[in-house]
Amino acid sequence: SISIMLGLGAASTAAAETAKQTAVFAGGCFWGVDAVFKHVKGVAGVVSGYAGGSAATANYGMVSTGATGHAEAVRVSFDPAQVSYRQLLEVFFSVAHDPTQLNRQGPDVGSQYRSAIFYTSAEQQELAQSHIGQLTAARTFSSAIVTQIVPLQQFYPAEDYHQNYLALHPNQPYIVIHDLPKLAQLRKQFPALYR
């Protein structure tokens, strides 16, 4: 009976993993974007990393030059039964970053800080385009949305010291000034999603 129980456990774990989906967002320094999505109910995990360039240049030193094609990005693993991709888009556009800043985010300047959605399916592409269309029609922002919507080729996890950065360095001045306010906004704008 133990082997039967183990078999069922493995099957249910596999089913739970299959149910999870992945979203990849870039919106400036990945520290704050990572922290925002880690506080969204239904998000199983967030990894900071690089998307848009090649494996050979997927390291912080090279990405920081702005010449690699990479953007600092986060890979969000989520359970669509608890949080929808559309809800993740709402968080991305209203809390995680400013989608009207071209190749920059706050004090960080360069194409590596661009606003981008790296979609993993045609459905994600359509939802992202539709969401931007709705925000534009509603004139939600005073400037045009500059977010790129591009297919995800590959995601490369960033160095260990960039992972879970806000939680490990809550008193670091950059975090206090630029990223803790994002968590306060998340709690205020999306209380039902905040954890």
C-alpha positions in Angstrom: 0.0 0.0 0.0 3.0 2.3 0.5 4.0 2.0 -3.1 0.4 2.7 -4.2 0.4 5.9 -2.1 3.8 7.0 -3.4 2.5 6.4 -7.0 -0.6 8.6 -6.3 1.5 11.3 -4.7 3.8 11.4 -7.8 0.8 11.5 -10.1 -0.9 14.3 -8.2 2.4 16.3 -8.0 2.8 15.9 -11.8 -0.8 17.0 -12.4 -0.2 20.1 -10.2 3.0 20.9 -12.1 1.2 20.5 -15.4 -1.5 22.9 -14.3 1.1 25.7 -13.7 1.8 28.2 -16.5 4.7 30.6 -17.1 4.7 34.3 -17.8 7.8 36.4 -18.5 7.8 40.1 -17.9 10.5 42.8 -18.2 9.9 46.2 -16.5 13.2 47.8 -15.3 15.4 46.4 -12.6 14.2 42.9 -11.9 14.5 43.2 -8.1 11.2 45.1 -7.8 9.3 43.2 -10.5 10.3 40.0 -8.8 9.1 41.2 -5.4 5.8 42.4 -6.7 4.9 39.1 -8.3 6.2 37.1 -5.3 3.4 38.8 -3.3 0.6 37.8 -5.8 -1.7 35.0 -4.7 -1.5 32.1 -7.1 2.1 32.7 -8.0 4.1 29.6 -7.2 7.6 31.1 -8.0 9.5 33.9 -9.5 13.0 33.8 -11.0 15.0 36.9 -12.0 16.9 36.6 -15.2 17.5 37.7 -18.8 15.4 37.4 -21.9 15.9 38.7 -25.5 19.5 37.8 -26.1 21.8 34.8 -26.4 23.2 32.4 -23.8 26.7 33.8 -24.4 25.7 37.2 -23.0 23.3 36.2 -20.3 25.3 37.5 -17.4 24.9 40.7 -15.4 28.2 42.3 -16.5 27.4 42.0 -20.2 23.7 42.7 -19.9 24.5 45.9 -18.0 26.2 47.3 -21.1 22.8 47.5 -22.8 24.3 46.0 -26.0 23.3 42.3 -25.6 19.6 42.4 -26.6 18.7 41.1 -23.2 16.2 42.7 -20.8 16.2 42.2 -17.1 13.1 40.0 -16.8 11.3 37.7 -14.4 9.8 34.3 -15.1 6.6 33.9 -13.1 5.2 30.4 -12.5 1.5 30.6 -11.7 -1.6 28.6 -11.1 -4.3 29.8 -13.5 -7.0 28.4 -11.2 -5.9 31.0 -8.6 -4.7 34.0 -10.7 -5.3 34.6 -14.4 -2.7 35.8 -16.9 -5.0 38.8 -17.4 -4.7 39.6 -13.7 -0.9 39.3 -13.9 -1.0 41.8 -16.8 -3.0 44.2 -14.6 -0.4 44.0 -11.9 2.4 44.4 -14.4 1.0 47.5 -16.0 -0.4 49.2 -12.9 2.1 48.3 -10.1 5.3 46.6 -11.3 6.5 49.3 -13.6 5.7 52.4 -15.8 5.0 51.1 -19.3 5.4 54.5 -20.9 9.1 54.8 -20.2 11.2 53.8 -23.3 14.4 51.9 -22.6 14.4 53.0 -19.0 12.6 52.7 -15.7 13.1 55.4 -13.1 16.8 56.0 -12.6 17.8 52.9 -14.6 18.6 53.7 -18.3 19.3 51.4 -21.2 17.5 48.8 -23.4 18.1 46.2 -20.7 15.5 48.1 -18.6 12.9 48.2 -21.4 9.2 47.3 -20.8 8.5 43.9 -22.5 6.2 41.0 -22.4 7.8 37.8 -23.6 4.8 35.6 -24.5 4.9 31.8 -24.3 1.7 31.2 -26.3 -0.6 32.7 -28.9 -3.2 33.2 -26.1 -0.7 35.2 -24.0 0.2 37.3 -27.1 -3.5 38.1 -27.8 -4.3 38.9 -24.2 -1.3 41.2 -23.9 -2.2 43.1 -27.1 -5.8 43.3 -26.0 -4.9 44.6 -22.6 -2.6 47.3 -24.1 -5.5 48.2 -26.5 -7.9 48.7 -23.6 -5.4 50.8 -21.6 -4.8 52.9 -24.6 -8.5 53.4 -25.4 -9.2 54.3 -21.8 -6.3 56.8 -21.8 -5.0 55.2 -18.6 -1.6 56.8 -19.1 -0.8 60.3 -20.2 1.9 59.0 -22.5 1.9 56.2 -25.0 2.6 52.6 -23.8 5.9 51.5 -25.2 5.8 47.8 -24.0 7.2 45.4 -26.5 5.2 42.1 -27.1 7.6 39.5 -28.4 7.9 35.7 -28.3 10.0 34.2 -25.6 13.0 32.5 -27.2 14.8 31.6 -24.0 15.0 32.7 -20.4 18.3 32.6 -18.5 18.2 32.8 -14.7 20.3 35.6 -13.3 23.1 35.1 -10.8 22.1 33.9 -7.3 22.8 37.2 -5.7 20.0 38.8 -7.7 17.4 36.2 -6.6 14.8 37.3 -4.1 16.7 40.5 -3.7 14.1 42.6 -2.0 13.3 40.1 0.7 17.0 39.6 1.5 17.9 43.4 1.4 14.8 45.3 2.6 16.8 48.2 3.9 19.0 48.7 0.9 18.4 52.4 -0.3 17.5 51.5 -3.9 14.9 49.0 -2.6 13.5 51.4 0.0 13.1 54.2 -2.6 12.0 52.4 -5.7 10.6 49.0 -4.8 9.0 49.0 -1.4 6.4 51.5 -2.7 5.4 49.0 -5.4 4.5 46.5 -2.7 2.4 49.1 -1.0 0.6 49.9 -4.2 0.0 46.2 -4.9 -1.6 45.9 -1.4 -3.7 49.0 -2.0 -4.8 48.4 -5.6 -5.2 44.6 -5.4 -6.0 43.6 -1.8 -7.7 40.4 -2.9 -4.5 39.3 -4.8 -2.0 40.4 -2.2 -0.3 37.9 0.1 
